[in-house]
């Protein structure tokens, strides 16, 4: 049973790599003509594709392309008319994939991946409980409530500040909160941009989608392409939120949005070494990419 399941997962993962490489090759042609939202949901769809039963998907694809349906034989997939011609090489592959310890290695890796994820989330939440304080400024709360009404969000979301973070971010699913860096002074307009951006994440259910992607990642942890496309998803998620927020802005408001990104970027770069940041390591480069895109939209 576990051998059959692992075989299907491996085959689907290999098929996933082929599609991802094709998307990567076409990215330079589509990056200027298609929106970041399109790129975001395209990669999310590809990620969710990994939830489908491997042998059914590949069987239907091959059936449409060659007219020969794939069937499950000895826990693996082969075309019926190719059975006799490939039997000798197939038994060699079967002997590799039938090693009894492989499914247990896969399951152990998935469990370890999930455990590390929840440990990191627990540490992050514990850190914020120790260092964050709820916002007491009534004017800031009023601005936040106005932004919630403007974007159509009714969920109760808390506002916190912390001197140990370098950029604003949304955290949590059941008790969501937005954390603002205390060491940056934001203007009312900049606060409005921040709130609209983070509330857009919540309205699109990005935190819930991240949980689903994490579970898929845990199943296919052995596939190196998973890590690359997850990085792309995070990047286009932020870019698509920027697009959504700036779509209705005029040129002056977009310049203000660019100035906000630049302010946060300088703060992250200045305190990048030790302080906690929602834009640490690769997130710093993502912020630079967001800034480039925003400058491009300002010049239109």
N, C-alpha and C positions, 0 to 999 in steps of 0.2 A: 504493500500500500504506500509506504513512504518513498520507496524507489520510484513508483509511478508518479507520485506527486512531484518529487524532485526533478524527474526527467522532464515533465511538462513545464515546470518553472524555468529550468535551464534553457529549454528550447525557446520559450517565449522571451526570455531575457536576451538571447542571441538575436532573435528577430527584432527586438526593441533596439539593439545596438545599430542594426542596419538602417532602421528608420531614422534614428537620431543622427547618424552620420549624413544621411541624405538631407535632413533639415539643416544641419550645420553647413553643408556645402552651398545650400541655397540662401543662407542667411544674408550674405552680402548683397544679394540681388533684391531681397525683400525688406531689408532693414529700413530703407528710405521710403518705400512705397506703402508699407503696412504699419499700423499703429503698434505701440508697445502692448496694448491690451490684446491685440490679435496674437502677438508672439507669446504673451503670457498664457492665454488659454489654449493655444496650440500645444505648448509644452506640458501644461497640466493634463490635457486630454491624452497625450502620449504617455504620461506617467500613469494615469488611471487605466490605460489600456492594459497595464500589467496585472490588473485584477481579473482579467478575463481568463477562462480556461485555455491553456496553451494549445492543447491538441485540437480543440474545436476551431480556434481562430486560424491556425496555420493550415488545418485541413481544408477549411472553406476557401482560403486564399489559393492554395495549390489546386483545389478542385476547379476554381474558376479559370486558372491560368493554363492548366494542362489537361483538364477533363478527367483527371484521375484522383479519386478520393483517397485521403490518407486514413489509415485505420490503425488502431492500437494493437500491436503485436508484441508479446513478451515485454510489456511495460514500456514500449517505445513506439515511435511513429515512422512508418515507411509506406511508400506507394505500393499498392497491391501488385501491379504488373512488374515491379522491380524487385520483388522478393527473391526470386530464384537467382537473378544476376548479382545481387549484393549480399547474399546470405553469409558468405565467408567473412567479408569485412564487417558485417553487422554483428556477428558473434564476438568479434574482437572489441567493438565499441560496447556491446552489452556487458562484456566481462569487466570493462572499466567502470561503467555506471552501476553495476550491481554490487560493488563493494559495500559491505554492510555498514561501514562506519560513516559513509558520506552523508546520509540523511541526518545523522546525529550531529555531525559537524555543522551542517546548515542550520539545524534547529538551535544549537548552542550559540551560533553567531547571531541569529535573530533575537534570542532571549537577551544576550549580552548587549546588543544594540538598543533594544527597548529599555533595558535596565539603565544603561548610561544616559539615555535621553531623559528619563524621569528623575534620575539623580541630579542631572544638570539643571533641570527645571526646578527641583526642590531647593537646590543651592541658590539659584537665582532668586527665587521667591523669598527664601530666608534672608538673603542679603538685602533685598529691598525692604523687608519688614524692619530690619535693624537700622537702615540708613535713610529711608524715605519718610517724609512727613506730609500729611494731607494739607492741601492748599486751603488757606483761611481767607484769602482775598475775595471779597464779595464781587468786586468788579470783574475779576478773572472768571469766577463761576458764572456770572451773568453772560459774559462773552461766550463761554463754553456752551451754555444752554441755548443761546441764540444760534450757534453753529449746529447744534443737534437738531433744532427745529428746521434750519435751512436745508440740511442734508436729509432729513427724514429719519432720524434715529431716536427711538424712545427708550432704549435700554439704559438702565442705571449704570453709569460709568464713573468711577472715582478719579479724582485728580490728585497727583502727588508730585512733590519736588524732592530732588536729592542732589547733594553737592558732589557725589561720586560718580555721576554719569555725565556723558559728554554730548548726548543728543536725545531728543524726544523719542519715545517709542510707546507702542501699545502692548500690554501684557495681560495674559489671562483669557479664559473662556467663560467660566461660570461667574466669576466676579472680575470683570475686566477693569483695567485701570490704565490711565495714561500718565507716564512719568516725564516730568520736565527737568532739565538741568538747572540747578539753582545758581550756577556760576555764570549764566548768560542772562543778560537783560534784554527781554523781547518787547518790542512795541506792540500795541493793540492789533495792528494790522498783521504783524508776524505771528502773533498768537492765533489769530483767526486762520491763517494759512496752516499752521501746525495742527490745529483742531480739525480742520476740514480734511487734511491728509489722513490723520489717524482714524477719524470717524469713517472715512471712505473704506479703509481696511475693514472696519467692523461691519459696515453695511454690506460689503461684498462677501462676508463670512470667511475672510482670509485666515483667521486663527483656527477655525474648524477645518478648513481645507488643509492647513499645515499638519494637523493631526492625522488626517487621512493619508497625506503624502509620507508622513513619518512611518506609518504602518506598512505602506507599500515598500518603502526604503528598507525596512527591517526584513521583509521577505526576500528582497533582491540585493542584500548587502554585499554579496560577492561580485556584483557587476560594477566595474569601475565607472562606466558611463552614467550610472545612477547619480553619482556624486557631481558630475559635470552638469547634468541637466537640472539637478536640484539647485545648483548655484545659479543657473540661468533663470530658473523659476523665481528665485528670490530677487534677482536683479530686475526682471521684467515686472514683477509684482510692484516694486517701488516706482518704476518708471510709469506704469499704467496708472497708478494712483496720482502721480504728478500730472499726467495728461488729463485725468478726470477733474482734478482741482483747477487747473489752469485753462480748461476749455472755454469757460465763460468769462475769463478775465480779459481786460483790455491790455494794451501794451505796457502801460505804466504799472499795472498790478503784477504783470508777469516779471517786470524788472524787480519789483519788490520781492517776489518769490525767489528769484535768482539770488538776490542779496541775502535772503534768509538762508538758503542752501550754502552760500559762501561763508556766512557767519558760523554756521554749524560745522562746516568743513574745517575752517581754521581752528575752531575749538577742539575738534577731534584730533587734528594733527598736532596741536599744541600739548595735549594731555594724553596722547595715544599710548605712551609707554606703560603706565601702571593703572590708570583709572579704568573702571568698567565702562564699556561703551556698547550701545546697540549696533554701532557701525565699526566694530573692531575688525582687524585683519582685512579679509576680502570685502567687508562691508564698507571700508574706507574707499576702495576703488569704485564700489557701486555708487557711493555718494558723489564721487567725481564724475561718473557717467551721468547721473541725474543732473548735475550742474551743467554738463555739456549740452544735454538735451534741452534744458530750460533756457540756456543762452541761445540755442538755435531757434526755439519758439519765440523768444523775445525779438529776434531779428526779422521775423516775418512781417 
